[in-house]
Amino acid sequence: MKRKPKKAMIVSLTLTAAMAALLAGYVVQAGSYTGKYISGTVINGVDVSGMTASEAKAAISEKNKVDNLTITFADGTTETISGSSIGLVSNSEDEEVTGILDSQDKLAWIAGHLGRTSSYTVTETKSYDAGALKIQIDSLPELPVEDATLPTNAHMEMAADGTLSIVPETSGTAIDEPTLVASVENALNEGKTSYTVSGNDYAQPAVTSDDEDLNTQVNDLNGFTSTVITYTLHTGETMTLDRSTLKDWLSVREDDPTYYYINTDVLQEKCREYAAEIAAKDNEERTTRTFHSTARGDVEVSGKAYGYIVDEDATADQLYQALLARGNQSLTPVYSDSSLESGGIGSTYIEVDLANQHLWYYVDGSLYYECDFVSGLAGDPERETPTGVYHIFSKETDRDLKGPLKDDGQPSYVSHVDFWMPFNGNVGLHNAPWRSSFGGSIYKYSGSHGCINLSYDSAQTIYNEASVGTTVVVF
């Protein structure tokens, strides 16, 4: 058997011992990193080789601390808030920092010595005194509102012709303090060292030109004032109500003179005033009229006013409703009595001809009944039948008619009638059972006390057809 040379054996043993020594030294060196980061470890840009976790946190915070925060305003001016004035510090998350340490293979320490770098990123948060930050921001010279231009809301504006439009809002230069504080806090939390004031940090107008309610109001009011109402009076003359007048019928808020609206109470009052203007131009009232009688042709009679009399309340309401509906309309006034053509008498009336002592009763233009009568005693002012145009105001049966009281307090006469139709105080139509004949010249020597005396049949016929309000023409 062939044996190795002794020298070769010695060399082999020597190499083995050296390798063991090196290995032992490597392991010992690796052990020196227990609780420490191995060489080449970089966290958030800070070389933490050989540091403990707490030392690494301190180094990271020191390097990444924010000494100052610079705020730049819209006009280019800058203001600086020192970190110390607000207690600003940077903090890394403990679990992330220690987690990196725990995950490292200590036996890989040699890689760092050979130039290998292991970079890590951990979460950093900024802590500061929020109250102190608010004080610092409030003290900035750019913040006082009295030195700034306040924003203005979008608002209505009326042109000379009454058209409404919207004036756009303006931003102004006033800083909104709560918004700026929140913006600066966000910048600090993100680790920024500067912040530029943006549009949102300025006080904003509450109402903008695209505000739906504002646009709806302007459009509605322009629709209202563009309405044209034309009234045609009975004479053919016209009165036109348009924007030149309607613009002045709009109301404005006491707390905002740029806000126009329709106040229904004011609008109704304006309509009443306009109806009064219509009446002042259109009313045509008469008391004496020409009446075409049956037996005597045209005669002049006087009595209750008649003609074109505007019903102001009804016309005002008519106008009010038309304006609420918007849109152009042609209207005629509402008349309380528009019977000028018929002398205010109409086609149904009782014609009492004193000269002929004869009565004609027309219903809807056709002769319904006629008869003779006896009127008041001619030549006696206290007993003559009054002439004029009247209306039956009551109907009664079985009525006692009583004359003026005598000195003894008793009525001068008491006459019982079956049908009583008064048209002028105590003067009326009724049957006269004490008479056996009617017509002719009886009234000249044996006339009534002013009433129209009729036979029973005639009184009954007229009573059954006539109604309260039936016109009575006496001439």
RODO-2510 file (C-alpha; in nm, 4 decimals, decimal comma):
residues 475
     n   res          X          Y          Z
     1     m     0,0000     0,0000     0,0000
     2     k     0,1307     0,3363    -0,1071
     3     r     0,1326     0,6154     0,1630
     4     k     0,1084     0,9943     0,1179
     5     p     0,4136     1,1865     0,1839
     6     k     0,4310     1,3379     0,5332
     7     k     0,4829     1,6907     0,3976
     8     a     0,1620     1,6850     0,1987
     9     m    -0,0275     1,5778     0,5021
    10     i     0,1065     1,8640     0,7033
    11     v    -0,0030     2,1148     0,4363
    12     s    -0,3513     1,9718     0,4217
    13     l    -0,3922     1,9923     0,7946
    14     t    -0,2685     2,3483     0,7954
    15     l    -0,5197     2,4566     0,5298
    16     t    -0,8038     2,2923     0,7113
    17     a    -0,7162     2,4684     1,0310
    18     a    -0,6953     2,8023     0,8521
    19     m    -1,0345     2,7534     0,6914
    20     a    -1,1859     2,6657     1,0230
    21     a    -1,0348     2,9751     1,1747
    22     l    -1,1702     3,1934     0,8966
    23     l    -1,5140     3,0419     0,9272
    24     a    -1,5141     3,0911     1,2969
    25     g    -1,4110     3,4526     1,2512
    26     y    -1,6871     3,5095     0,9911
    27     v    -1,9462     3,3691     1,2253
    28     v    -1,8153     3,5784     1,5082
    29     q    -1,8359     3,8881     1,2879
    30     a    -2,1929     3,7990     1,1913
    31     g    -2,2741     3,7735     1,5571
    32     s    -2,1586     4,1281     1,6058
    33     y    -2,4633     4,2413     1,4051
    34     t    -2,7060     4,0933     1,6509
    35     g    -2,9670     4,3627     1,7114
    36     k    -2,8071     4,5796     1,4467
    37     y    -2,8448     4,6319     1,0757
    38     i    -2,5793     4,4698     0,8564
    39     s    -2,3536     4,6749     0,6377
    40     g    -2,5114     4,8323     0,3285
    41     t    -2,8571     4,8756     0,4877
    42     v    -3,0287     5,2006     0,3792
    43     i    -3,3738     5,3009     0,5064
    44     n    -3,5532     5,6028     0,3580
    45     g    -3,2192     5,7235     0,2194
    46     v    -3,0336     5,6948     0,5511
    47     d    -2,7404     5,4489     0,5908
    48     v    -2,8227     5,2654     0,9117
    49     s    -2,5423     5,0043     0,8946
    50     g    -2,4455     4,8872     1,2408
    51     m    -2,7326     5,0817     1,4058
    52     t    -2,9966     4,9478     1,6364
    53     a    -3,3603     4,9978     1,5470
    54     s    -3,3978     5,2939     1,7828
    55     e    -3,0765     5,4498     1,6509
    56     a    -3,2016     5,4041     1,2963
    57     k    -3,5359     5,5695     1,3760
    58     a    -3,3576     5,8655     1,5284
    59     a    -3,1267     5,8995     1,2286
    60     i    -3,4158     5,8789     0,9827
    61     s    -3,6158     6,1398     1,1750
    62     e    -3,3162     6,3726     1,2019
    63     k    -3,2330     6,3570     0,8334
    64     n    -3,5947     6,3889     0,7123
    65     k    -3,7162     6,6444     0,9636
    66     v    -3,8830     6,9582     0,8274
    67     d    -3,7208     7,2662     0,9699
    68     n    -3,9445     7,5149     0,7884
    69     l    -4,2645     7,5221     0,5827
    70     t    -4,2869     7,7840     0,3074
    71     i    -4,6326     7,9098     0,2008
    72     t    -4,6571     8,0904    -0,1336
    73     f    -4,9578     8,3150    -0,2059
    74     a    -5,1176     8,4056    -0,5373
    75     d    -4,9364     8,7385    -0,5646
    76     g    -4,5993     8,5647    -0,5238
    77     t    -4,5366     8,6612    -0,1641
    78     t    -4,4082     8,3888     0,0666
    79     e    -4,4358     8,3279     0,4373
    80     t    -4,2325     8,0782     0,6450
    81     i    -4,3536     7,8782     0,9424
    82     s    -4,0717     7,7185     1,1435
    83     g    -4,1057     7,3568     1,2393
    84     s    -4,0067     7,4317     1,5949
    85     s    -4,2937     7,6821     1,6331
    86     i    -4,5454     7,4073     1,5742
    87     g    -4,3542     7,1153     1,7333
    88     l    -4,3059     6,9433     1,3963
    89     v    -4,1292     6,6045     1,4060
    90     s    -4,0963     6,3134     1,1638
    91     n    -4,1779     5,9625     1,2876
    92     s    -4,1195     5,6290     1,1163
    93     e    -4,3301     5,3261     1,1944
    94     d    -4,1707     5,1049     1,4659
    95     e    -4,2996     4,7774     1,3235
    96     e    -4,1618     4,8522     0,9784
    97     v    -3,8184     4,9561     1,1094
    98     t    -3,7810     4,6559     1,3406
    99     g    -3,9298     4,4269     1,0775
   100     i    -3,6415     4,5060     0,8425
   101     l    -3,3938     4,4319     1,1177
   102     d    -3,5547     4,1005     1,2051
   103     s    -3,5673     3,9918     0,8426
   104     q    -3,1943     4,0406     0,7736
   105     d    -2,9618     3,7377     0,7393
   106     k    -2,6674     3,8288     0,9607
   107     l    -2,4415     3,5864     0,7738
   108     a    -2,4851     3,8089     0,4661
   109     w    -2,2949     4,0889     0,6380
   110     i    -2,0034     4,0515     0,3988
   111     a    -2,2133     4,1721     0,1027
   112     g    -2,2324     4,5204     0,2461
   113     h    -1,8565     4,5285     0,2936
   114     l    -1,8170     4,4307    -0,0683
   115     g    -2,0244     4,7326    -0,1799
   116     r    -2,3736     4,5826    -0,1992
   117     t    -2,6548     4,8148    -0,0772
   118     s    -2,9962     4,6976     0,0466
   119     s    -3,2447     4,9866     0,0357
   120     y    -3,5763     4,9922     0,2217
   121     t    -3,8656     5,2352     0,2549
   122     v    -4,0756     5,2699     0,5658
   123     t    -4,3760     5,4902     0,6352
   124     e    -4,2948     5,8259     0,7842
   125     t    -4,5550     6,0455     0,9508
   126     k    -4,5340     6,4027     1,0632
   127     s    -4,6621     6,5047     1,4022
   128     y    -4,7206     6,8629     1,5057
   129     d    -4,9280     7,0770     1,7363
   130     a    -5,2450     7,1554     1,5356
   131     g    -5,3369     7,4403     1,7692
   132     a    -4,9958     7,6010     1,7272
   133     l    -5,0183     7,5599     1,3484
   134     k    -5,3558     7,7422     1,3441
   135     i    -5,2081     8,0273     1,5514
   136     q    -4,9155     8,0598     1,3116
   137     i    -5,1429     8,0653     1,0051
   138     d    -5,3854     8,3123     1,1656
   139     s    -5,0947     8,5486     1,2296
   140     l    -4,9920     8,5644     0,8626
   141     p    -5,0379     8,9177     0,7226
   142     e    -5,2241     8,7844     0,4171
   143     l    -5,5173     8,6548     0,6207
   144     p    -5,7067     8,9529     0,7693
   145     v    -6,0380     8,9815     0,5813
   146     e    -6,0575     9,3571     0,6268
   147     d    -5,7475     9,3961     0,4094
   148     a    -5,8798     9,1704     0,1330
   149     t    -6,1358     9,1905    -0,1435
   150     l    -6,4351     8,9768    -0,0508
   151     p    -6,5985     8,7507    -0,3090
   152     t    -6,9309     8,8578    -0,4571
   153     n    -7,2226     8,6328    -0,5395
   154     a    -7,3703     8,6042    -0,8836
   155     h    -7,6776     8,8265    -0,8816
   156     m    -7,9550     8,9787    -1,0900
   157     e    -7,9231     9,3055    -1,2742
   158     m    -8,2054     9,4953    -1,4431
   159     a    -8,1351     9,6827    -1,7656
   160     a    -8,3010    10,0124    -1,8461
   161     d    -8,5666     9,8321    -2,0514
   162     g    -8,6549     9,6042    -1,7592
   163     t    -8,4752     9,2922    -1,8836
   164     l    -8,3062     9,0899    -1,6105
   165     s    -7,9661     8,9241    -1,6522
   166     i    -7,7144     8,7497    -1,4258
   167     v    -7,3948     8,9265    -1,3223
   168     p    -7,1249     8,6547    -1,2676
   169     e    -6,9679     8,5989    -0,9280
   170     t    -6,6149     8,7188    -0,8357
   171     s    -6,3603     8,5314    -0,6235
   172     g    -6,1868     8,8163    -0,4439
   173     t    -5,8655     8,7845    -0,2428
   174     a    -5,9952     8,6890     0,1002
   175     i    -5,8427     8,3683     0,2376
   176     d    -6,0790     8,1109     0,3859
   177     e    -5,8888     8,0340     0,7051
   178     p    -6,0311     7,6857     0,7831
   179     t    -5,9622     7,5691     0,4275
   180     l    -5,6043     7,7000     0,4277
   181     v    -5,5324     7,5336     0,7635
   182     a    -5,6575     7,2001     0,6269
   183     s    -5,4498     7,2408     0,3095
   184     v    -5,1306     7,3121     0,5057
   185     e    -5,1963     7,0147     0,7334
   186     n    -5,2281     6,7891     0,4268
   187     a    -4,8974     6,9234     0,2909
   188     l    -4,7235     6,8529     0,6219
   189     n    -4,8702     6,5036     0,6423
   190     e    -4,7320     6,4331     0,2957
   191     g    -4,3868     6,5442     0,4046
   192     k    -4,3813     6,8583     0,1925
   193     t    -4,1724     7,1573     0,2873
   194     s    -4,3710     7,4059     0,0809
   195     y    -4,7308     7,4787    -0,0110
   196     t    -4,8741     7,7105    -0,2785
   197     v    -5,2109     7,8638    -0,1910
   198     s    -5,4684     7,7519    -0,4500
   199     g    -5,8056     7,8848    -0,5587
   200     n    -5,9934     7,6608    -0,3181
   201     d    -5,8137     7,8256    -0,0254
   202     y    -5,9808     8,1587    -0,1032
   203     a    -6,3279     8,2466     0,0222
   204     q    -6,5755     8,1335    -0,2433
   205     p    -6,9015     8,3040    -0,3454
   206     a    -7,2100     8,1274    -0,2146
   207     v    -7,4031     8,1766    -0,5409
   208     t    -7,2515     8,1214    -0,8843
   209     s    -7,3825     8,2145    -1,2275
   210     d    -7,4805     7,8540    -1,2980
   211     d    -7,6972     7,8355    -0,9861
   212     e    -8,0162     7,6570    -1,0908
   213     d    -8,2502     7,8526    -0,8638
   214     l    -8,1058     8,1871    -0,9746
   215     n    -8,1376     8,1012    -1,3443
   216     t    -8,4913     7,9709    -1,2971
   217     q    -8,5903     8,2921    -1,1167
   218     v    -8,4427     8,5198    -1,3850
   219     n    -8,6064     8,3238    -1,6675
   220     d    -8,9445     8,3287    -1,4935
   221     l    -8,9310     8,7005    -1,4189
   222     n    -8,8283     8,7808    -1,7766
   223     g    -9,1253     8,5738    -1,8880
   224     f    -9,3468     8,7755    -1,6556
   225     t    -9,2222     9,1183    -1,7645
   226     s    -9,2335     9,0220    -2,1343
   227     t    -9,6078     8,9628    -2,1021
   228     v    -9,8212     9,2060    -2,3021
   229     i   -10,1828     9,2573    -2,1935
   230     t   -10,3991     9,4704    -2,4207
   231     y   -10,7351     9,5959    -2,2952
   232     t   -10,9918     9,7137    -2,5504
   233     l   -11,2371     9,9628    -2,4001
   234     h   -11,5988     9,9979    -2,5105
   235     t   -11,5041    10,3037    -2,7157
   236     g   -11,2487    10,1032    -2,9135
   237     e   -10,9577    10,2719    -2,7377
   238     t   -10,6867    10,0338    -2,6143
   239     m   -10,4685    10,0293    -2,3041
   240     t   -10,1490     9,8237    -2,3166
   241     l    -9,9655     9,6823    -2,0155
   242     d    -9,6106     9,5699    -2,0972
   243     r    -9,2553     9,5476    -1,9632
   244     s    -9,2211     9,9245    -1,9287
   245     t    -9,4771     9,9033    -1,6484
   246     l    -9,4443     9,5431    -1,5305
   247     k    -9,0758     9,5885    -1,4420
   248     d    -9,1861     9,8270    -1,1695
   249     w    -9,4319     9,5696    -1,0344
   250     l    -9,1471     9,3408    -0,9243
   251     s    -9,0404     9,3438    -0,5594
   252     v    -8,6877     9,3258    -0,4146
   253     r    -8,5712     9,1687    -0,0930
   254     e    -8,4944     9,4050     0,1932
   255     d    -8,1731     9,2154     0,2710
   256     d    -8,0665     9,1872    -0,0943
   257     p    -8,1669     9,4692    -0,3305
   258     t    -8,0316     9,2707    -0,6258
   259     y    -8,2840     8,9891    -0,5818
   260     y    -8,6108     9,0476    -0,7655
   261     y    -8,9238     8,8416    -0,7077
   262     i    -9,3012     8,8550    -0,7429
   263     n    -9,4792     8,9486    -0,4224
   264     t    -9,8378     8,8325    -0,4808
   265     d    -9,9792     9,0900    -0,2390
   266     v    -9,8009     9,3713    -0,4215
   267     l    -9,9017     9,2296    -0,7600
   268     q   -10,2679     9,2154    -0,6615
   269     e   -10,2527     9,5756    -0,5394
   270     k   -10,0924     9,6848    -0,8680
   271     c   -10,3689     9,5050    -1,0577
   272     r   -10,6308     9,6914    -0,8541
   273     e   -10,4603    10,0216    -0,9314
   274     y   -10,4526     9,9398    -1,3026
   275     a   -10,8195     9,8375    -1,2965
   276     a   -10,8950    10,1789    -1,1444
   277     e   -10,7077    10,3423    -1,4341
   278     i   -10,9172    10,1428    -1,6803
   279     a   -11,2367    10,2489    -1,5027
   280     a   -11,1309    10,6136    -1,5081
   281     k   -11,1036    10,5960    -1,8876
   282     d   -11,3819    10,3516    -1,9679
   283     n   -11,6672    10,4281    -1,7310
   284     e   -11,9639    10,5889    -1,9052
   285     e   -12,2432    10,6427    -1,6561
   286     r   -12,5767    10,8035    -1,7279
   287     t   -12,8946    10,8648    -1,5298
   288     t   -13,1195    11,0045    -1,8037
   289     r   -13,1940    10,7827    -2,1003
   290     t   -13,4134    10,7712    -2,4055
   291     f   -13,6748    10,5004    -2,3756
   292     h   -13,8756    10,3796    -2,6735
   293     s   -14,2262    10,3469    -2,5343
   294     t   -14,5102    10,1441    -2,6798
   295     a   -14,7627    10,4237    -2,7295
   296     r   -14,5692    10,7486    -2,7122
   297     g   -14,2472    10,6767    -2,9028
   298     d   -13,9152    10,7925    -2,7554
   299     v   -13,9399    10,9523    -2,4136
   300     e   -13,6741    11,0724    -2,1700
   301     v   -13,6687    10,8944    -1,8348
   302     s   -13,4327    10,9181    -1,5418
   303     g   -13,3439    10,6778    -1,2673
   304     k   -13,0701    10,4383    -1,1596
   305     a   -12,7277    10,4944    -1,3190
   306     y   -12,6497    10,2724    -1,6140
   307     g   -12,3944    10,2410    -1,8948
   308     y   -12,0415    10,0947    -1,9108
   309     i   -11,9367    10,0674    -1,5468
   310     v   -11,6120     9,8727    -1,4943
   311     d   -11,6251     9,6159    -1,2152
   312     e   -11,2874     9,7067    -1,0723
   313     d   -11,2530     9,4064    -0,8404
   314     a   -11,3423     9,1568    -1,1133
   315     t   -11,1197     9,3315    -1,3676
   316     a   -10,8276     9,3363    -1,1221
   317     d   -10,8650     8,9631    -1,0623
   318     q   -10,8919     8,9023    -1,4374
   319     l   -10,5628     9,0890    -1,4895
   320     y   -10,3937     8,9110    -1,1977
   321     q   -10,4787     8,5682    -1,3365
   322     a   -10,3629     8,6693    -1,6846
   323     l   -10,0253     8,7809    -1,5502
   324     l    -9,9785     8,4614    -1,3523
   325     a   -10,0433     8,2629    -1,6704
   326     r    -9,7763     8,4622    -1,8599
   327     g    -9,8100     8,5080    -2,2344
   328     n    -9,9708     8,7869    -2,4357
   329     q   -10,3470     8,8331    -2,4083
   330     s   -10,6165     9,0633    -2,5447
   331     l   -10,8887     9,1356    -2,2903
   332     t   -11,1946     9,3525    -2,2352
   333     p   -11,2761     9,4956    -1,8929
   334     v   -11,5343     9,3218    -1,6773
   335     y   -11,8393     9,5511    -1,6590
   336     s   -12,0878     9,5656    -1,3754
   337     d   -12,3477     9,6972    -1,6221
   338     s   -12,2697     9,7010    -1,9935
   339     s   -12,6257     9,7582    -2,1185
   340     l   -12,5757    10,1040    -2,2642
   341     e   -12,7373     9,9963    -2,5896
   342     s   -13,0684     9,9220    -2,4151
   343     g   -13,0519    10,2230    -2,1849
   344     g   -12,9731    10,0004    -1,8927
   345     i   -13,3201     9,8523    -1,9121
   346     g   -13,2737     9,5342    -2,1074
   347     s   -13,5424     9,3370    -2,2906
   348     t   -13,7544     9,2340    -1,9889
   349     y   -13,9386     9,5177    -1,8181
   350     i   -14,2770     9,6530    -1,7056
   351     e   -14,3705     9,9730    -1,8887
   352     v   -14,6003    10,2036    -1,6906
   353     d   -14,7429    10,4838    -1,9110
   354     l   -14,9005    10,7376    -1,6727
   355     a   -15,0471    10,9533    -1,9489
   356     n   -15,2301    10,6570    -2,1007
   357     q   -15,2898    10,4799    -1,7657
   358     h   -15,1826    10,1603    -1,9361
   359     l   -14,9216     9,8967    -1,8558
   360     w   -14,7249     9,6724    -2,0920
   361     y   -14,5140     9,3813    -1,9638
   362     y   -14,2372     9,2674    -2,2012
   363     v   -14,0444     8,9447    -2,1423
   364     d   -13,7309     8,8884    -2,3522
   365     g   -13,8480     9,1526    -2,5981
   366     s   -14,1973     9,0085    -2,6508
   367     l   -14,5204     9,1448    -2,5088
   368     y   -14,6277     8,9162    -2,2277
   369     y   -14,9219     9,1098    -2,0801
   370     e   -15,0940     9,4495    -2,0843
   371     c   -15,3691     9,6124    -1,8798
   372     d   -15,5140     9,9404    -1,7503
   373     f   -15,4313    10,0755    -1,4051
   374     v   -15,4942    10,3718    -1,1751
   375     s   -15,1912    10,5704    -1,0648
   376     g   -15,1393    10,8372    -0,7987
   377     l   -15,3682    11,1370    -0,7679
   378     a   -15,2725    11,3893    -1,0330
   379     g   -15,1803    11,7377    -0,9076
   380     d   -15,1054    11,6228    -0,5508
   381     p   -14,7275    11,6184    -0,4962
   382     e   -14,7686    11,3859    -0,1974
   383     r   -14,9726    11,1321    -0,3938
   384     e   -14,8427    11,1509    -0,7491
   385     t   -14,6638    10,8406    -0,8807
   386     p   -14,2861    10,9088    -0,9142
   387     t   -14,1388    10,8625    -1,2625
   388     g   -13,8065    10,6913    -1,3427
   389     v   -13,6455    10,3521    -1,3863
   390     y   -13,6771    10,1177    -1,0892
   391     h   -13,6605     9,7505    -0,9982
   392     i   -13,9015     9,5355    -0,7985
   393     f   -13,7236     9,4782    -0,4702
   394     s   -13,9749     9,2587    -0,2904
   395     k   -14,2805     9,0359    -0,3452
   396     e   -14,5466     8,9637    -0,0825
   397     t   -14,9000     8,8282    -0,0590
   398     d   -15,1753     8,9172     0,1924
   399     r   -15,0199     9,2452     0,2871
   400     d   -15,1797     9,5385     0,4763
   401     l   -15,0716     9,8703     0,3282
   402     k   -15,0726    10,1500     0,5813
   403     g   -15,0750    10,5239     0,5312
   404     p   -14,8858    10,7908     0,7287
   405     l   -14,9667    10,8106     1,0986
   406     k   -15,2262    11,0641     1,2138
   407     d   -15,2032    11,2766     1,5277
   408     d   -15,3586    10,9967     1,7306
   409     g   -15,0806    10,7598     1,6198
   410     q   -15,3049    10,5552     1,3963
   411     p   -15,2334    10,5068     1,0221
   412     s   -15,4342    10,7337     0,7946
   413     y   -15,5521    10,4256     0,6063
   414     v   -15,5118    10,0476     0,6054
   415     s   -15,5678     9,8677     0,2760
   416     h   -15,5396     9,4910     0,2446
   417     v   -15,3976     9,3645    -0,0861
   418     d   -15,3407     9,0142    -0,2173
   419     f   -15,0319     9,0898    -0,4286
   420     w   -14,7690     9,3464    -0,3343
   421     m   -14,4649     9,4352    -0,5538
   422     p   -14,2868     9,7509    -0,4288
   423     f   -14,0332     9,9236    -0,6579
   424     n   -13,9720    10,2640    -0,4927
   425     g   -14,0008    10,2770    -0,1145
   426     n   -14,3734    10,2415    -0,0290
   427     v   -14,4748    10,2758    -0,3940
   428     g   -14,5428     9,9551    -0,5823
   429     l   -14,7750     9,7449    -0,7979
   430     h   -15,0706     9,5786    -0,6256
   431     n   -15,4321     9,4774    -0,6708
   432     a   -15,6996     9,7230    -0,5490
   433     p   -16,0153     9,5321    -0,4435
   434     w   -16,1885     9,8613    -0,3592
   435     r   -16,1910     9,9603    -0,7271
   436     s   -16,4304     9,8310    -0,9919
   437     s   -16,2753    10,0052    -1,2930
   438     f   -15,9273    10,1028    -1,4107
   439     g   -15,7734    10,3309    -1,6723
   440     g   -15,9060    10,6463    -1,8293
   441     s   -15,9041    10,9626    -1,6187
   442     i   -15,9798    10,8073    -1,2790
   443     y   -15,6314    10,9062    -1,1524
   444     k   -15,7183    11,2733    -1,2009
   445     y   -15,9911    11,2746    -0,9350
   446     s   -15,9596    10,9448    -0,7499
   447     g   -15,6000    10,8491    -0,7816
   448     s   -15,4007    10,6302    -0,5471
   449     h   -15,1463    10,7384    -0,2874
   450     g   -14,8744    10,6857    -0,5488
   451     c   -14,9046    10,3095    -0,6140
   452     i   -15,0120    10,1450    -0,9391
   453     n   -15,3581     9,9993    -0,8694
   454     l   -15,4411     9,6845    -1,0698
   455     s   -15,7314     9,4462    -1,0959
   456     y   -15,6967     9,1163    -0,9094
   457     d   -15,6349     8,9206    -1,2301
   458     s   -15,3812     9,1687    -1,3619
   459     a   -15,1926     9,1840    -1,0316
   460     q   -15,1914     8,8056    -1,0050
   461     t   -15,0661     8,7596    -1,3630
   462     i   -14,7831     9,0072    -1,3175
   463     y   -14,6957     8,8736    -0,9704
   464     n   -14,6623     8,5171    -1,0980
   465     e   -14,4258     8,6153    -1,3807
   466     a   -14,2226     8,8997    -1,2328
   467     s   -13,9303     8,8421    -1,0014
   468     v   -13,7303     9,0504    -0,7588
   469     g   -13,5085     9,2667    -0,9805
   470     t   -13,7543     9,3030    -1,2704
   471     t   -13,7214     9,6538    -1,4199
   472     v   -14,0123     9,8955    -1,3897
   473     v   -14,0140    10,2017    -1,6209
   474     v   -14,2535    10,4741    -1,5118
   475     f   -14,3078    10,7861    -1,7311
***
